[in-house]
Amino acid sequence: QVQLVESGGGLVQPGESLRLSCAASGESANIYTMAWYRQAPGKQRELVAVITSGGDTNYANSVKGRFTISRDNVKNTVYLQMNSLKPEDTAVYSCNANRERWPPGQYWGQGTQVTVSS
């Protein structure tokens, strides 16, 4: 199994940038599909971005062109670069790991708060 710890959240103004990090430990993250989810108050959790072990990526329509997910398999870390932030990006962002090999397993980090406000 893998343990996930997010960092990099904070308070920024609209139009600014943040980079979130998700550090994995316990097992190599390069056999996991990694993803970032977010949940705003009163809303359902939504998938923001996903990256497979092979580097294929996909994004929610609301963040395409602004957010970039990447991974460093040497550092066992996944990143979410968030540019041109908007108030509607305010949420708790959580890292998710989905094991691509048997046995299956899904793991979550504790989340990091991102607040976009002027």
Summary of the structure (lengths in Angstrom):
residues: 118
radius of gyration: 13.6
end to end distance: 40.2
largest distance: 46.6
contacts: 352
relative contact order: 0.32
helix: 5%
strand: 53%
